[in-house]
Amino acid sequence: MTMLEASAALSSPASLPNGESLVGIIDVDGLRSRLAAIAEADSAGGASNTARSEVLALVRDVIRDGRATIEEMLFEDGSGSLCARRLARLQDAVIHAIHDYALRFVFNAANLSAGERMTVLAVGGYGRGTLAPGSDIDLLFLLPYKQSALGEQVVEYLLYLLWDLGFKVGHASRTVDECIKLARADFTIRTAILERWLIAGDEELLAELDTRFEAEVVAGTSEAFIAAKLEERSARHAKTGNTRYLVEPNIKEGKGGLRDLNTLFWIAKYHYRVNTTEALVEAGVFSRREAKLFAKAEDFLWAVRCHMHFATGKAEERLSFDLQPEIAKRLGYNAHPGLKDVERFMKHYFLIAKDVGDLTRIFCAALEEQHAKDAPGIRGFVRTLRARAKKIPGTLDFHIDNNRINVSRATVFRDDPVNLIRIFRLAALHELEYHPDALKLIRRSLRLVDAELRDNPEANSLFIDVLTDRKDPELHLRRMNEAGVLGRFIPDFGRIVAMMQFNMYHHYTVDEHLLRSISTLSRIEHGELVEEVPLSSGFMPLQKDRVPLYLALLLHDIAKGRPVDHSIAGAEIARELCPRFGLDERETDLVAWLVEDHLVMSMTAQQRDLTDRKTILDFAERVRTLDRLKLLTILTVCDIRAVGPGVWNGWKGQLIRTLYMETEPTLTGGFTQSSRSERIGQARERLAERLGAWPEAERTGYLDLHYPNYFLTAPLDDQLRHAEFIRESRDAGALATQTRTDRFREVTEIMVLAPDHPRLLSLIAGACAGTGANIADAQIFTMSDGRALDVMLLNREFESDEDEIRRAERICANIGKLLQGREMPASLLANRRPPRSTELFAVKPRVSVDNTLSNQLTVIEVEGLDRPGLLSDVTGAISDLNLDIRSAHISTYGEKVVDVFYVTDLIGTKITSETRIERIEVRLKRVFESPEGEMSSPVVMSSQRAFGIPHR
């Protein structure tokens, strides 16, 4: 069948199934009659500006009403594909009516000469017969030869009317010759013209284009077109993150989105000369089940996209957090135990995206069978003819086909179900990719993955070999997951496949996060991350517990989405699975402990004062052995790095290294239980030695400036820098600041020396918030002369040190303005660029006051929804409560903030009064629940509320 015949087989690409018409959406005859009435009533016969305004108003009402009806139909029948076709038919009818009105009434050109003929074609996405509410309207005005004066006038009238209606119109006026010439030279133009249909005008011109496009553009160029489209797809995937499991996916351009389905259909139409998925079944490309999967995926994605456009009133393609709850509601999803309605919706989305990936592989396999393109390798296209099949030593069930493992017969899995695991082990062992035919057969054999196979010792041993592969375990686990085997072989893993967590911290679905964490561990083991994670990289070569470590990493989030603590539930799952995988009792206990405590090191490092000896002793008690400490360090690094881009940074790496270095001597007996006074004396002596070049009197005076706790809190190198800064600031006046960058830790440090003031830290935090800076850590040192040295560490924002220093100097200038009363925190915040809203997330405020975490200090931990200026508000509230902050540890997890403050009362003792603790909790909760009147707000707060006095 030629392209022309295929095109002619359809009455209209925008036609609706089952003979459904546009009745109820638009009255086409009525529209034409009303347009004619406007012309008849016009003194200029319809050509006046007044008539144009009436036409514009009429068509705008018709489109508004028609689209409202289509949206109602989408809610009623839920069909995204039908909605897209209805919108295209509506657009088609409107453009046709305007075109005919212009010819008949505006330009009075009922009888056209041969040179005045013109055809209005829908091309591109519109030419496919589908439109979303916010889609571009792509039009091709096809001419017999050069543009005539009449044709130019009609095009201009039509385009300006469409623009005035609010449409974004892509258009071109070309002759048939120009179309052929440009299509041969440019694949984008070729693809646009590939999908076309007649809206209005001369049918003979379209027939000529059909014939010549088939003969002069398409014929003999399938390979080049397919290669171009697949290369274009790869570039698009790379641009949007190269994963279909981003938690805020692009519904149109993202991997597994509509554009991927479009690409398949473009190739099908070009290569197989077909217009429907049914024709692909007849051509042997898809089975009937796979064709239904294609239709289901397309319908779902169109439904989501149309709802997104209707809900936002614009062409919104990114399924962002703020849109997801609305779309889930529109599609009728409900909450289940452990999963919100929005999480169930997004899981369905990711499963559909996975189906799109499966269809792509199946389609590419069919193309390869016809030698239409080069065979794909792991990192590109291997431009050779299909190689002769090679044997794999030790098996007759599989062979190597062009550097990919393939099945030797169709019954290979039915004959021995263990082969469903063995194929992945053989591929890993011989460093092979997977032939699409093999993956296709695996998917069709998934029912063989049953309880008997799960209990098979050989199958479990093979799986562990895949998981701990020395070369690339992530690749083979990913293929196993995409084929559906992993979720069936480990049913608990199947529960978290395509599961998203509705928060701004996690960038990927749970299964994607777990696979990426395995990839990170493999890269550490290969020595690829020595510069970024030197400590973990040094542990791996000597690690004897590889298997428990890899297994713990695979299982650490396996219980997500349950109404219980996922760490505890995950440990129970680990205890069930480990014996099945061949691990002994010691290894099972180790995996279960790593899963249950996989967050402990991260939370301790980021939310506790690592200079407080009690923190280290408590953590060491939890870990107990040096081997477990090393394993937990590696697992923590892999977990954080796999959360998403930008989550891991040098500062977090430094915190984890510090926690390890402080804990190791405690576990190995290297820590001596010397008295506190002895340790303070030794620390003073070390600093005095480093300041040996100073005059003795100045040195002694400086040492007496600091209270004893300073010498145990600040590292010696930092103490030396502090000393030089304070010395240099003698003539700087009341306020002195100094900035520096630390590229390795990815932080910028600001030191502030100023008269001590209850709200000093709050004002500094407000100055940082005014520039959008995120505080990672803060150390507060009060000195005996009434001054305070506050050291702020900010997360790095800019690549260049110069930009970072400029930002830090801006913050220092703001600190000066706030301390002098020339600026208010609320006004600084009002002038900054607003951050992304977090209002759609629910984070219940939590405040705890704990006296067991430190021997000398009370620890206040606050948790809640982040917002600009929050740290300034919290620290200001702590000041109102007459508390002295000794250190602050700031952690942000997407929309949630966890801030920890080590405090004393104003005479340096712990907070032990139950009444006072209650006041602290009440006051700090109000910072989250009622931000009006806080430091960042222009509203004044009552003194009763400021001091945390409970309402009676």
ABEGO torsion letter per residue (X at the ends): XBAAAAAAABABAABBBGGBBABGABBAAAAAAAAAAAAAABAAGGABAAAAAAAAAAAAAAAAAAAAAAAAAAAAAGBAAAAAAAAAAAAAAAAAAAAAAAAAAAAGBABBBAAABBBBBBBEAAAAGBBBAABBBBBBBBBABBBBAAAAAAAAAAAAAAAAAGBBBBBBBBBAAAAAAAAAABAAAAAAAABBBBABEBAAAAAAAAAAAAAAAABGAAAAAAAAAAAAAAAAAAAAGGBAABABBBAAABBGBAAAAAAAAAAAAAAAGBABAAAAAAAGABBAAAAAAAAAAAAAAAAAAAAAAAAAGBBBABBBAAAAAAAAAAAGBBBBBGBBAAAAAAAAAAAAAAAAAAAAAAAAAAAAAAGABBBBBAAEBBBBBBBBBBBBBGBAABBBBGGBBBBABAAAAAABAAAAAAAAAAAAAAGBBBBAAAAAAAAAAAAABBAAAAABAAAAAAAAAAAABAABAAAAAAAAAAAGAAAAABAAAAAABGBBBBBAABABBAAAAAAAAAAAAAAAAAGAAAAABAAAAAAAAABABAAAAAAAAAAAAAABGBABBAAAAAAAAAAAAAAAAGBBAAAAAAAAAAAAAAAAAAAAAAABBAABAAAAAAAAAAAGBAAAAAAAAAAAAAAAAAAEBGABBAAAAAAAAAAAAAAAAAAAGABBBBBAAAAAAAAAAAAAAAAAABBAAAAAAAAAABBAAAAAABBAAAAAAAAAAAAAAAAAEABBBBBBBBAAAGBBBBBBBBBBBAAAAAAAAAAAAAAGBBBABBBBBBBAAGBBBBBBBBBBABABAAAAAAAAAAAAAAAAAAAAGABBAAAAAAABBBBBBAAABBBBBBBBBBAAABAABBBBBBBEBBBBGAAAAAAAAAAAAGBBBABBBBBBBEABBBBBBBBBBAAGBBBABAAAAAAAAAAAAAAAABABGBAABABBBBAAAAAGBBBX
